Amino acid sequence: MIQPSLADSLKKWDKISRYSQWIYNQYKDFIGASIFDVGIGIGAMTDFYIRNANFVFGVDIFDTQLEMVRQRFRSFNFVAEKMDIEKDDIVGLKSNNFDTIIMVNVLEHIEYDLSTLEKLKDILTDGGRMIIFVPAIPFLFNGFDKASGHYRRYKKKMLKNIAAALGMRVLKCRYFNFFGIFPYFLKGLNTKGNTFSGALNKGDSKLYNLGAILLAPLERVIPPPLGLSCYIIMQKE
């Protein structure tokens, strides 16, 4: 996948800002002051919290995205570097005293997820929090996932097992966007080699934003039994 086309796909996420806000609202109360943002992309999610942060260190594997976020957040205490957290040595980052690590739609791209999270835990301060948001329900794995380079989709139980293996305390673990399951399944029957973000059109964007407005209050009161995504917030003891 070449960088410009991926950047174009990621820009489409800025068009579903209400949906992104809905995602952010799931974990906003758990964000600290010194943040390691893994897979920062074009900074769509970072933009929600950076004004309240003391320091943000963003990493990605694509130069195009890194140049974009450096310009986007040039007025903040912000650093962006090219880094593959699965393969690179990150122990030197411990001196940044990160109290929060955020991974939104990133872990599914990592082949060896547990060992990578062990590396991340090591650079997190005691009492620090790790926020992970991922695609859910293995049954839904389709051409979109393959085109995006996903290794898997998750279940809540899988995330809780990861927390147990890391020796971290689960603060919150939930499914997200129950009513998005069926449309995603139908759309996934004919992906035409596209990634999910690459297949987004204006109609889809409006639908996602509308869904966020209507469903967010419902899921806030009634935790969904399943969802298109799931997330976990865990704390280093």
BATIDO-671090 format. One line per 4 residues: number of its first residue (from 0); their letters; for each residue x, y, z of N, C-alpha, C, CB. Coordinates in Angstrom, 2 decimals, m for minus. Glycine has a CB too. Layout:
N
NUM) a) X,Y,Z,X,Y,Z,X,Y,Z,X,Y,Z; ...
***
This chain:
237
0) miqp) 0.85,m1.19,0.00,0.00,0.00,0.00,0.88,1.25,0.00,m0.96,0.00,1.23; 0.73,2.12,m0.99,1.59,3.29,m1.07,1.08,4.39,m0.15,1.67,3.79,m2.52; 1.99,5.24,0.27,1.66,6.23,1.28,0.59,7.23,0.84,2.88,6.97,1.67; 0.65,7.82,m0.36,m0.35,8.82,m0.72,m1.77,8.28,m0.67,m0.07,9.35,m2.09
4) slad) m2.00,7.05,m1.19,m3.35,6.50,m1.19,m3.83,6.24,0.22,m3.39,5.22,m2.01; m2.92,5.83,1.09,m3.31,5.61,2.48,m3.65,6.93,3.14,m2.18,4.90,3.26; m2.89,7.95,2.85,m3.17,9.27,3.41,m4.55,9.76,2.96,m2.09,10.29,3.00; m4.87,9.54,1.68,m6.18,9.93,1.18,m7.29,9.19,1.91,m6.28,9.66,m0.33
8) slkk) m7.06,7.91,2.19,m8.05,7.13,2.92,m8.23,7.66,4.33,m7.64,5.66,2.96; m7.10,7.97,4.98,m7.18,8.45,6.35,m7.87,9.81,6.44,m5.79,8.54,6.96; m7.71,10.64,5.41,m8.36,11.94,5.41,m9.88,11.79,5.50,m7.99,12.73,4.15; m10.39,10.69,5.00,m11.83,10.47,5.03,m12.35,10.33,6.46,m12.20,9.24,4.23
12) wdki) m11.46,9.92,7.37,m11.88,9.81,8.77,m12.16,11.18,9.35,m10.82,9.09,9.60; m11.53,12.22,8.83,m11.83,13.57,9.30,m13.25,13.98,8.91,m10.82,14.57,8.72; m13.80,13.33,7.90,m15.16,13.64,7.46,m16.22,12.96,8.32,m15.34,13.24,6.00; m15.79,12.03,9.16,m16.74,11.40,10.08,m16.37,11.83,11.50,m16.72,9.84,9.94
16) srys) m16.28,13.13,11.66,m15.80,13.70,12.92,m16.68,13.35,14.11,m15.70,15.19,12.80; m17.98,13.27,13.89,m18.87,12.93,15.01,m18.64,11.47,15.44,m20.35,13.15,14.62; m18.38,10.62,14.49,m18.09,9.22,14.82,m16.76,9.14,15.58,m18.04,8.35,13.53; m15.78,9.89,15.11,m14.49,9.92,15.81,m14.65,10.48,17.22,m13.48,10.76,15.02
20) qwiy) m15.49,11.49,17.36,m15.76,12.05,18.68,m16.39,11.01,19.60,m16.67,13.27,18.57; m17.27,10.21,19.04,m17.92,9.14,19.80,m16.87,8.14,20.31,m18.98,8.41,18.93; m15.94,7.79,19.44,m14.85,6.89,19.85,m14.05,7.54,20.99,m13.92,6.56,18.65; m13.66,8.78,20.77,m12.86,9.50,21.76,m13.55,9.58,23.12,m12.54,10.91,21.27
24) nqyk) m14.85,9.77,23.11,m15.60,9.89,24.36,m15.53,8.63,25.21,m17.04,10.22,24.05; m15.21,7.50,24.60,m15.14,6.25,25.35,m13.95,6.25,26.31,m15.03,5.06,24.40; m12.91,6.99,25.99,m11.69,6.91,26.80,m11.14,8.26,27.25,m10.64,6.19,26.04; m11.83,9.34,26.95,m11.29,10.68,27.21,m10.97,10.92,28.69,m12.27,11.73,26.74
28) dfig) m11.75,10.32,29.58,m11.54,10.55,31.01,m10.32,9.81,31.57,m12.76,10.13,31.77; m9.67,9.02,30.75,m8.54,8.21,31.21,m7.20,8.72,30.65,m8.73,6.76,30.81; m7.23,9.81,29.91,m6.02,10.34,29.29,m5.27,11.22,30.28,m6.36,11.14,28.03; m3.95,11.02,30.36,m3.12,11.79,31.26,m2.50,13.00,30.58,m2.05,10.93,31.82
32) asif) m1.29,13.34,31.01,m0.64,14.56,30.54,0.48,14.30,29.55,m0.10,15.33,31.69; 1.15,13.14,29.66,2.26,12.79,28.78,1.87,11.54,27.99,3.58,12.55,29.60; 1.67,11.70,26.69,0.99,10.67,25.91,1.85,10.15,24.77,m0.31,11.22,25.36; 1.86,8.83,24.64,2.51,8.16,23.52,1.40,7.68,22.60,3.43,6.96,23.99
36) dvgi) 1.28,8.30,21.43,0.20,8.03,20.49,0.74,7.13,19.38,m0.38,9.37,19.90; 0.36,5.87,19.41,0.89,4.86,18.50,0.00,4.74,17.27,1.03,3.50,19.21; 0.60,4.90,16.08,m0.18,4.86,14.85,m1.00,6.13,14.72,m1.10,3.62,14.82; m0.34,7.25,14.82,m1.04,8.54,14.90,m1.77,8.92,13.62,m0.06,9.61,15.24
40) giga) m1.36,8.35,12.48,m2.04,8.66,11.23,m1.96,10.14,10.90,m3.49,8.22,11.30; m3.10,10.74,10.58,m3.14,12.18,10.29,m3.55,12.98,11.52,m4.11,12.46,9.13; m3.64,12.32,12.67,m3.93,13.02,13.91,m5.39,13.30,14.17,m3.21,14.28,13.92; m6.27,12.55,13.50,m7.71,12.79,13.68,m8.14,12.62,15.13,m8.52,11.85,12.80
44) mtdf) m7.63,11.58,15.80,m8.00,11.34,17.19,m7.16,12.21,18.14,m7.82,9.86,17.55; m5.92,12.46,17.78,m5.03,13.28,18.60,m5.59,14.69,18.77,m3.64,13.35,17.97; m6.25,15.18,17.74,m6.77,16.54,17.76,m7.77,16.77,18.90,m7.43,16.86,16.43; m8.41,15.71,19.36,m9.39,15.86,20.43,m8.75,16.17,21.78,m10.22,14.59,20.54
48) yirn) m7.55,15.66,22.02,m6.99,15.78,23.36,m5.71,16.62,23.47,m6.71,14.43,23.88; m5.08,16.95,22.36,m3.75,17.54,22.43,m3.73,18.89,23.16,m3.20,17.72,21.03; m4.83,19.62,23.13,m4.87,20.93,23.80,m4.82,20.82,25.32,m6.12,21.67,23.41; m5.13,19.65,25.84,m5.10,19.44,27.29,m3.87,18.66,27.74,m6.35,18.71,27.72
52) anfv) m3.01,18.32,26.81,m1.83,17.51,27.14,m0.60,18.39,27.35,m1.56,16.48,26.02; 0.30,17.91,28.18,1.58,18.61,28.36,2.57,18.24,27.26,2.18,18.28,29.73; 2.48,16.97,26.80,3.43,16.48,25.79,2.81,15.30,25.07,4.78,16.08,26.44; 2.94,15.30,23.75,2.45,14.18,22.93,3.58,13.73,22.01,1.18,14.60,22.11
56) fgvd) 3.84,12.44,22.04,4.85,11.82,21.17,4.09,10.86,20.25,5.99,11.06,22.00; 4.01,11.20,18.97,3.29,10.37,18.02,4.23,9.58,17.12,2.38,11.22,17.17; 3.86,8.35,16.83,4.67,7.52,15.92,3.78,6.90,14.85,5.42,6.42,16.70; 4.40,6.69,13.71,3.71,6.02,12.61,4.79,5.42,11.71,2.79,7.02,11.80
60) ifdt) 4.39,4.60,10.77,5.36,3.97,9.87,5.38,4.63,8.50,5.06,2.49,9.73; 4.51,5.64,8.30,4.42,6.29,7.01,4.88,7.75,7.06,2.99,6.22,6.49; 5.83,8.11,6.22,6.37,9.46,6.19,5.32,10.51,5.87,7.50,9.54,5.19; 4.39,10.17,4.98,3.37,11.14,4.57,2.56,11.61,5.76,2.45,10.52,3.51
64) qlem) 2.10,10.66,6.56,1.30,11.02,7.74,2.11,11.83,8.74,0.76,9.77,8.41; 3.36,11.47,8.92,4.21,12.16,9.89,4.41,13.62,9.50,5.56,11.45,10.01; 4.62,13.88,8.23,4.76,15.27,7.78,3.47,16.03,8.00,5.17,15.32,6.30; 2.36,15.39,7.78,1.06,16.04,7.96,0.83,16.42,9.41,m0.07,15.12,7.47
68) vrqr) 1.11,15.50,10.34,0.84,15.81,11.75,1.85,16.80,12.32,0.86,14.52,12.58; 3.07,16.79,11.81,4.05,17.78,12.27,3.56,19.19,11.95,5.43,17.53,11.63; 2.98,19.35,10.79,2.41,20.64,10.42,1.13,20.93,11.20,2.13,20.69,8.92; 0.31,19.93,11.34,m0.99,20.11,12.00,m0.83,20.53,13.45,m1.80,18.82,11.93
72) frsf) 0.16,19.97,14.14,0.33,20.23,15.57,1.62,20.98,15.89,0.32,18.92,16.34; 2.07,21.80,14.96,3.35,22.48,15.13,3.34,23.49,16.29,3.72,23.19,13.85; 2.16,23.94,16.71,2.10,24.92,17.79,2.00,24.29,19.18,0.91,25.84,17.58; 2.05,22.96,19.24,1.94,22.25,20.51,3.29,21.61,20.89,0.85,21.17,20.43
76) nfva) 3.38,21.15,22.13,4.56,20.40,22.57,4.41,18.98,22.04,4.71,20.41,24.15; 4.82,18.81,20.80,4.51,17.60,20.04,5.73,17.13,19.25,3.33,17.84,19.10; 5.96,15.83,19.28,7.03,15.21,18.50,6.42,14.06,17.70,8.20,14.70,19.42; 6.84,13.92,16.47,6.39,12.79,15.64,7.60,12.13,15.00,5.38,13.26,14.55
80) ekmd) 7.69,10.81,15.15,8.82,10.09,14.59,8.35,8.82,13.87,9.83,9.73,15.69; 9.14,8.41,12.89,8.86,7.17,12.19,9.35,6.01,13.05,9.53,7.15,10.79; 8.44,5.10,13.34,8.81,4.00,14.23,7.86,2.82,14.04,8.79,4.48,15.71; 8.42,1.63,14.04,7.64,0.40,14.02,7.76,m0.20,15.42,8.15,m0.61,12.91
84) iekd) 6.73,m0.05,16.22,6.84,m0.44,17.62,6.98,m1.95,17.82,5.64,0.04,18.38; 6.59,m2.72,16.81,6.75,m4.17,16.92,8.21,m4.57,16.72,5.86,m4.87,15.89; 8.91,m3.89,15.81,10.25,m4.31,15.44,11.36,m3.45,16.06,10.38,m4.29,13.94; 11.06,m2.19,16.33,12.10,m1.27,16.80,12.32,m1.37,18.32,11.74,0.16,16.43
88) divg) 13.50,m0.98,18.73,13.81,m0.90,20.16,13.25,0.41,20.69,15.37,m1.00,20.41; 12.34,0.32,21.65,11.69,1.54,22.16,12.06,1.83,23.61,10.19,1.42,22.02; 12.98,1.06,24.17,13.30,1.22,25.59,13.78,2.63,25.92,14.36,0.21,26.00; 14.41,3.29,24.95,14.90,4.65,25.18,13.81,5.67,25.41,15.73,5.07,24.03
92) lksn) 12.58,5.32,25.04,11.45,6.24,25.21,10.97,6.32,26.66,10.31,5.83,24.31; 11.48,5.45,27.50,11.04,5.41,28.89,11.30,6.73,29.60,11.74,4.27,29.64; 12.31,7.45,29.17,12.67,8.73,29.82,11.60,9.80,29.63,14.00,9.24,29.27; 10.65,9.56,28.72,9.58,10.53,28.50,8.50,10.47,29.58,8.95,10.30,27.14
96) nfdt) 8.57,9.44,30.42,7.60,9.29,31.52,6.15,9.36,31.04,7.83,10.38,32.57; 5.85,8.53,30.06,4.49,8.49,29.54,3.53,7.95,30.59,4.42,7.62,28.26; 2.43,8.68,30.83,1.40,8.16,31.73,0.21,7.62,30.96,0.94,9.26,32.68; 0.26,7.76,29.62,m0.83,7.26,28.77,m0.27,6.76,27.44,m1.89,8.36,28.54
100) iimv) m0.71,5.59,27.03,m0.41,5.07,25.69,m1.74,4.83,25.00,0.46,3.75,25.76; m1.89,5.39,23.80,m3.14,5.27,23.05,m2.88,4.56,21.73,m3.77,6.66,22.80; m3.70,3.54,21.46,m3.65,2.81,20.19,m5.08,2.66,19.68,m2.95,1.40,20.36; m5.44,3.46,18.69,m6.79,3.39,18.12,m6.69,2.76,16.73,m7.45,4.80,18.05
104) nvle) m7.27,1.59,16.60,m7.24,0.84,15.33,m5.80,0.61,14.85,m8.03,1.59,14.26; m4.99,0.11,15.76,m3.58,m0.15,15.47,m3.19,m1.60,15.79,m2.69,0.81,16.26; m3.62,m2.11,16.92,m3.14,m3.41,17.39,m3.45,m4.54,16.40,m3.76,m3.74,18.74; m4.53,m4.43,15.66,m4.90,m5.45,14.69,m3.90,m5.55,13.54,m6.28,m5.16,14.14
108) hiey) m3.06,m4.52,13.37,m2.03,m4.51,12.32,m0.74,m5.18,12.78,m1.74,m3.08,11.89; m0.67,m5.55,14.05,0.57,m6.06,14.63,0.49,m7.58,14.78,0.85,m5.40,16.01; 1.43,m8.27,14.16,1.39,m9.73,14.16,1.54,m10.29,15.57,2.48,m10.30,13.26; 2.54,m9.81,16.29,2.80,m10.32,17.64,2.32,m9.26,18.65,4.33,m10.66,17.85
112) dlst) 1.03,m9.28,18.90,0.43,m8.22,19.69,0.88,m8.23,21.15,m1.06,m8.32,19.63; 0.92,m9.40,21.77,1.25,m9.46,23.20,2.69,m9.01,23.48,1.05,m10.87,23.73; 3.63,m9.50,22.71,5.02,m9.11,22.94,5.23,m7.62,22.68,5.97,m9.94,22.04; 4.50,m7.07,21.73,4.58,m5.64,21.46,4.02,m4.84,22.63,3.84,m5.29,20.16
116) lekl) 2.92,m5.31,23.18,2.32,m4.61,24.32,3.20,m4.72,25.57,0.93,m5.17,24.62; 3.93,m5.80,25.68,4.88,m5.93,26.80,5.96,m4.84,26.70,5.53,m7.35,26.81; 6.42,m4.57,25.49,7.40,m3.50,25.27,6.80,m2.14,25.65,7.88,m3.48,23.81; 5.56,m1.94,25.28,4.91,m0.68,25.59,4.68,m0.52,27.09,3.58,m0.57,24.85
120) kdil) 4.33,m1.61,27.74,4.12,m1.54,29.19,5.41,m1.10,29.89,3.67,m2.92,29.73; 6.54,m1.54,29.39,7.82,m1.22,30.01,8.14,0.28,29.97,8.93,m1.98,29.32; 7.62,1.01,29.00,7.91,2.45,28.93,6.81,3.29,29.58,8.08,2.88,27.47; 5.80,2.63,30.13,4.70,3.32,30.80,5.04,3.51,32.28,3.39,2.52,30.64
124) tdgg) 4.72,4.67,32.83,4.97,4.91,34.24,4.06,4.04,35.11,4.76,6.41,34.58; 4.46,3.78,36.33,3.61,3.05,37.26,2.32,3.84,37.47,4.34,2.81,38.63; 1.21,3.14,37.38,m0.08,3.81,37.46,m0.57,4.35,36.13,m0.01,4.91,38.44; 0.29,4.23,35.09,m0.07,4.72,33.76,m1.11,3.83,33.11,1.15,4.81,32.88
128) rmii) m1.76,4.37,32.11,m2.86,3.67,31.45,m2.59,3.41,29.98,m4.14,4.45,31.61; m3.05,2.26,29.53,m2.95,1.88,28.13,m4.36,1.79,27.57,m2.17,0.54,27.96; m4.62,2.52,26.50,m5.94,2.57,25.87,m5.84,1.92,24.50,m6.46,4.04,25.75; m6.63,0.85,24.31,m6.57,0.10,23.05,m7.98,m0.03,22.48,m5.94,m1.30,23.28
132) fvpa) m8.14,0.41,21.25,m9.42,0.36,20.54,m9.18,m0.43,19.25,m9.99,1.80,20.23; m9.97,m1.48,19.02,m9.71,m2.40,17.91,m11.01,m2.85,17.22,m8.93,m3.62,18.42; m10.91,m3.36,15.99,m12.07,m3.99,15.35,m12.48,m5.24,16.13,m11.74,m4.36,13.87; m13.77,m5.51,16.16,m14.28,m6.62,16.96,m14.97,m7.68,16.10,m15.24,m6.11,18.01
136) ipfl) m15.15,m8.81,16.73,m15.85,m10.00,16.22,m15.06,m10.68,15.09,m17.25,m9.60,15.71; m14.31,m11.71,15.42,m13.52,m12.43,14.42,m14.33,m12.89,13.21,m12.87,m13.63,15.05; m15.61,m13.22,13.42,m16.46,m13.68,12.33,m16.59,m12.64,11.21,m17.84,m14.03,12.87; m16.45,m11.37,11.55,m16.61,m10.30,10.57,m15.37,m10.06,9.71,m16.98,m9.02,11.28
140) fngf) m14.29,m10.77,10.01,m13.06,m10.59,9.24,m13.33,m10.82,7.76,m11.95,m11.56,9.75; m13.03,m9.79,6.94,m13.37,m9.88,5.52,m12.30,m9.22,4.66,m14.73,m9.23,5.26; m12.66,m8.92,3.42,m11.71,m8.32,2.49,m11.20,m6.96,2.92,m12.32,m8.20,1.16; m12.03,m6.21,3.64,m11.58,m4.91,4.16,m10.39,m5.11,5.11,m12.74,m4.18,4.89
144) dkas) m10.53,m6.10,5.99,m9.46,m6.39,6.95,m8.19,m6.81,6.23,m9.91,m7.47,7.93; m8.34,m7.68,5.26,m7.18,m8.16,4.51,m6.48,m7.02,3.78,m7.59,m9.25,3.51; m7.27,m6.17,3.12,m6.69,m5.05,2.37,m6.02,m4.04,3.30,m7.78,m4.35,1.54; m6.49,m3.97,4.54,m5.92,m3.03,5.50,m4.71,m3.59,6.23,m6.96,m2.63,6.51
148) ghyr) m4.40,m4.87,6.01,m3.26,m5.48,6.67,m3.56,m5.92,8.10,m2.12,m4.53,6.68; m4.82,m6.24,8.37,m5.19,m6.72,9.70,m4.82,m8.19,9.87,m6.69,m6.52,9.94; m4.33,m8.52,11.05,m4.07,m9.92,11.39,m5.27,m10.58,12.05,m2.85,m10.02,12.30; m6.13,m9.77,12.65,m7.24,m10.34,13.41,m8.25,m9.26,13.77,m6.73,m11.02,14.69
152) rykk) m9.43,m9.71,14.19,m10.40,m8.89,14.89,m10.53,m9.48,16.30,m11.79,m8.84,14.14; m10.94,m8.69,17.25,m10.87,m9.11,18.65,m12.25,m9.33,19.28,m10.13,m8.08,19.45; m12.23,m10.02,20.39,m13.37,m10.12,21.30,m12.95,m9.51,22.63,m13.83,m11.62,21.48; m13.94,m9.11,23.43,m13.62,m8.55,24.74,m12.77,m9.51,25.56,m14.90,m8.20,25.51
156) kmlk) m13.10,m10.79,25.47,m12.37,m11.79,26.24,m10.89,m11.82,25.84,m12.99,m13.18,26.05; m10.62,m11.65,24.57,m9.24,m11.63,24.09,m8.48,m10.45,24.70,m9.19,m11.55,22.56; m9.13,m9.30,24.77,m8.48,m8.12,25.36,m8.26,m8.31,26.86,m9.33,m6.87,25.11; m9.22,m8.91,27.53,m9.06,m9.15,28.97,m7.95,m10.18,29.23,m10.38,m9.63,29.58
160) niaa) m7.83,m11.15,28.35,m6.75,m12.13,28.48,m5.38,m11.46,28.30,m6.93,m13.26,27.46; m5.31,m10.50,27.40,m4.08,m9.76,27.20,m3.72,m8.97,28.46,m4.21,m8.81,25.98; m4.72,m8.32,29.03,m4.49,m7.56,30.27,m3.97,m8.47,31.38,m5.78,m6.85,30.72; m4.56,m9.66,31.49,m4.12,m10.62,32.51,m2.69,m11.06,32.27,m5.05,m11.85,32.53
164) algm) m2.36,m11.32,31.00,m1.00,m11.76,30.66,0.02,m10.66,30.95,m0.92,m12.17,29.18; m0.39,m9.40,30.82,0.50,m8.27,31.08,0.56,m7.93,32.56,0.05,m7.06,30.28; m0.36,m8.49,33.33,m0.42,m8.15,34.75,m0.94,m6.74,34.97,0.94,m8.30,35.38; m1.85,m6.29,34.09,m2.42,m4.95,34.21,m3.88,m5.02,34.64,m2.29,m4.19,32.88
168) rvlk) m4.31,m4.02,35.36,m5.67,m3.99,35.89,m6.61,m3.39,34.86,m5.73,m3.19,37.21; m7.73,m4.07,34.62,m8.73,m3.59,33.65,m9.60,m2.53,34.32,m9.60,m4.77,33.12; m9.59,m1.33,33.73,m10.43,m0.24,34.23,m11.76,m0.19,33.49,m9.69,1.09,34.10; m11.72,m0.56,32.23,m12.93,m0.52,31.41,m12.72,m1.39,30.18,m13.30,0.94,30.99
172) cryf) m13.72,m2.17,29.82,m13.64,m3.00,28.62,m15.06,m3.17,28.08,m12.97,m4.40,28.92; m15.28,m2.70,26.86,m16.64,m2.71,26.32,m16.62,m2.91,24.81,m17.38,m1.42,26.67; m17.76,m3.38,24.30,m18.00,m3.35,22.86,m18.51,m1.96,22.48,m19.02,m4.46,22.44; m18.45,m1.68,21.18,m18.78,m0.35,20.68,m19.47,m0.46,19.33,m17.50,0.53,20.57
176) nffg) m20.55,0.26,19.15,m21.28,0.35,17.88,m21.95,m0.98,17.49,m20.34,0.81,16.77; m22.92,m1.35,18.26,m23.66,m2.60,18.02,m24.36,m2.58,16.65,m24.69,m2.82,19.12; m24.99,m1.47,16.33,m25.80,m1.42,15.11,m24.95,m1.28,13.84,m26.79,m0.28,15.19; m23.65,m1.15,14.00,m22.78,m1.11,12.84,m22.39,m2.48,12.32,m21.56,m0.34,13.16
180) ifpy) m22.72,m3.51,13.09,m22.31,m4.87,12.72,m22.91,m5.31,11.40,m22.70,m5.85,13.82; m24.22,m5.22,11.27,m24.89,m5.74,10.09,m24.52,m4.97,8.82,m26.40,m5.69,10.29; m24.51,m3.63,8.82,m24.07,m2.91,7.60,m22.65,m3.25,7.20,m24.19,m1.41,7.81; m21.77,m3.42,8.19,m20.39,m3.77,7.87,m20.32,m5.16,7.24,m19.50,m3.73,9.14
184) flkg) m21.11,m6.07,7.77,m21.15,m7.43,7.21,m21.60,m7.39,5.75,m22.09,m8.34,8.05; m22.67,m6.64,5.48,m23.19,m6.56,4.11,m22.18,m5.88,3.18,m24.52,m5.80,4.09; m21.60,m4.79,3.62,m20.63,m4.08,2.80,m19.39,m4.94,2.54,m20.22,m2.76,3.47; m19.08,m5.80,3.49,m17.91,m6.66,3.38,m18.08,m7.83,2.42,m17.55,m7.19,4.72
188) lntk) m19.30,m8.04,1.94,m19.54,m9.13,0.99,m18.92,m8.83,m0.37,m21.04,m9.38,0.85; m18.69,m7.55,m0.64,m18.10,m7.17,m1.92,m17.17,m5.98,m1.70,m19.20,m6.83,m2.98; m15.97,m6.25,m1.24,m15.04,m5.18,m0.87,m14.27,m4.62,m2.05,m14.06,m5.69,0.16; m14.19,m5.35,m3.14,m13.50,m4.90,m4.35,m12.04,m4.51,m4.08,m14.24,m3.71,m4.97
192) gntf) m11.44,m5.16,m3.11,m10.04,m4.90,m2.81,m9.77,m3.63,m2.05,m9.28,m4.87,m4.05; m10.82,m2.94,m1.61,m10.67,m1.68,m0.88,m10.43,m1.91,0.60,m11.89,m0.81,m1.08; m9.80,m0.94,1.23,m9.82,m0.89,2.69,m11.18,m0.30,3.08,m8.62,m0.03,3.27; m11.53,m0.42,4.35,m12.82,0.12,4.79,m12.85,1.64,4.64,m13.10,m0.27,6.25
196) sgal) m11.78,2.32,5.09,m11.75,3.78,4.97,m11.70,4.21,3.51,m10.54,4.35,5.72; m11.01,3.41,2.69,m10.93,3.72,1.27,m12.27,3.62,0.57,m9.94,2.82,0.60; m13.15,2.78,1.10,m14.47,2.59,0.49,m15.50,3.60,0.99,m14.96,1.19,0.77; m15.15,4.41,1.97,m16.10,5.39,2.50,m16.44,6.43,1.44,m15.52,6.07,3.75
200) nkgd) m17.72,6.69,1.25,m18.16,7.76,0.38,m18.95,8.78,1.19,m19.02,7.20,m0.79; m19.46,9.83,0.54,m20.16,10.89,1.27,m21.39,10.35,1.99,m20.57,12.01,0.30; m22.08,9.42,1.35,m23.26,8.85,1.98,m22.90,8.07,3.23,m23.99,7.95,1.01; m21.82,7.29,3.14,m21.36,6.53,4.31,m20.97,7.47,5.44,m20.17,5.62,3.93
204) skly) m20.28,8.55,5.10,m19.82,9.50,6.11,m21.00,10.11,6.85,m18.98,10.59,5.48; m22.02,10.50,6.11,m23.22,11.07,6.73,m23.90,10.04,7.62,m24.21,11.57,5.66; m23.93,8.80,7.17,m24.57,7.74,7.95,m23.82,7.48,9.25,m24.65,6.45,7.13; m22.49,7.47,9.18,m21.70,7.24,10.39,m21.86,8.38,11.38,m20.22,7.06,10.02
208) nlga) m21.87,9.61,10.87,m22.05,10.75,11.77,m23.44,10.73,12.40,m21.82,12.06,11.01; m24.44,10.39,11.61,m25.80,10.30,12.14,m25.90,9.18,13.17,m26.81,10.06,11.01; m25.28,8.05,12.86,m25.29,6.93,13.80,m24.67,7.30,15.13,m24.57,5.74,13.21; m23.60,8.10,15.07,m22.94,8.52,16.30,m23.87,9.38,17.15,m21.65,9.29,15.99
212) illa) m24.62,10.25,16.49,m25.54,11.14,17.21,m26.65,10.34,17.88,m26.14,12.18,16.26; m27.18,9.36,17.16,m28.33,8.60,17.66,m27.94,7.50,18.64,m29.08,8.00,16.51; m26.82,6.84,18.39,m26.47,5.65,19.17,m25.64,5.94,20.40,m25.72,4.70,18.31; m24.88,7.01,20.38,m24.01,7.31,21.53,m24.78,7.40,22.84,m23.27,8.61,21.30
216) pler) m25.91,8.10,22.89,m26.66,8.16,24.16,m27.18,6.79,24.59,m27.83,9.13,24.03; m27.57,5.97,23.62,m28.11,4.65,23.94,m27.03,3.73,24.51,m28.71,4.01,22.69; m25.89,3.69,23.86,m24.82,2.80,24.32,m24.17,3.30,25.61,m23.75,2.64,23.24; m24.32,4.58,25.88,m23.80,5.11,27.14,m24.60,4.56,28.33,m23.85,6.66,27.14
220) vipp) m25.89,4.32,28.09,m26.77,3.82,29.15,m26.81,2.29,29.16,m28.18,4.38,28.96; m26.84,1.70,27.97,m26.94,0.24,27.84,m25.71,m0.29,27.12,m28.24,m0.16,27.07; m24.75,m0.86,27.84,m23.56,m1.43,27.20,m23.96,m2.51,26.19,m22.60,m2.01,28.26; m23.50,m2.41,24.96,m23.90,m3.39,23.94,m23.28,m4.77,24.19,m23.51,m2.90,22.54
224) plgl) m24.01,m5.83,23.88,m23.49,m7.20,24.07,m22.43,m7.57,23.05,m24.62,m8.20,24.01; m22.44,m6.89,21.91,m21.45,m7.06,20.84,m21.28,m5.71,20.17,m21.89,m8.17,19.80; m20.28,m5.59,19.31,m20.09,m4.33,18.61,m19.14,m4.48,17.45,m19.60,m3.27,19.55; m19.16,m3.50,16.56,m18.25,m3.51,15.43,m16.81,m3.35,15.89,m18.62,m2.40,14.44
228) scyi) m16.65,m2.69,17.04,m15.33,m2.50,17.66,m15.42,m2.86,19.13,m14.84,m1.03,17.47; m14.26,m2.95,19.76,m14.23,m3.09,21.21,m12.98,m2.39,21.72,m14.25,m4.61,21.65; m12.97,m2.10,23.00,m11.82,m1.38,23.55,m11.58,m1.79,24.99,m12.02,0.13,23.46; m10.35,m1.56,25.42,m9.96,m1.84,26.80,m9.09,m0.71,27.29,m9.23,m3.20,26.93
232) imqk) m9.28,m0.35,28.54,m8.44,0.62,29.22,m7.85,m0.11,30.43,m9.24,1.93,29.64; m6.54,m0.23,30.46,m5.90,m0.99,31.53,m4.78,m0.17,32.16,m5.34,m2.32,31.00; m4.51,m0.48,33.42,m3.58,0.31,34.21,m2.42,m0.52,34.70,m4.30,0.93,35.38; m1.23,0.07,34.59,m0.02,m0.59,35.08,0.04,m0.46,36.59,1.25,0.01,34.43
236) e) 0.14,m1.56,37.27,0.18,m1.56,38.75,1.59,m1.22,39.27,m0.27,m2.94,39.30
***
